[in-house]
């Protein structure tokens, strides 16, 4: 009896898992680097106070929410783009991890003098919509499901 295989052989589950972890890790590293660069530039320009000083001015925080939202969509897009399969799932995992990190930031802001609580709460609230938007952008432009 002969067996015919349709299509290419699939990657082993462990290899696929490693590629998934790599996609998420790369997306987070990229987002942290880009956010860090933007933060540093805004500190150099005097838009943000010097490192270690807390401010409660609304303008800089609104600016930070804006670019962090854009970077969040970009990070989720990258996670979806690098995913070995199920790009939207990877984008949402990216968002889920972001929710955990954002929740930690909310708790830290509540227990320490790190700035206005609304800023951390807004970042928490936009995390999953950003992840969905990044995944949707990738799937719409790539035709992936």
ABEGO torsion letter per residue (X at the ends): XBBBBBEBBBBBAAAAAAAAAAAAAAAAAAAAAAAAAAAAAAAAAGABBBBGBBBABAAAAAAAAAAAAAAAAAAAAAAAAABABGAAAAAAAAAAAAAAAAAAAAAAAAABBAEBAAAAAAAAAAAAAAAAAAAAAAAAAAGBX
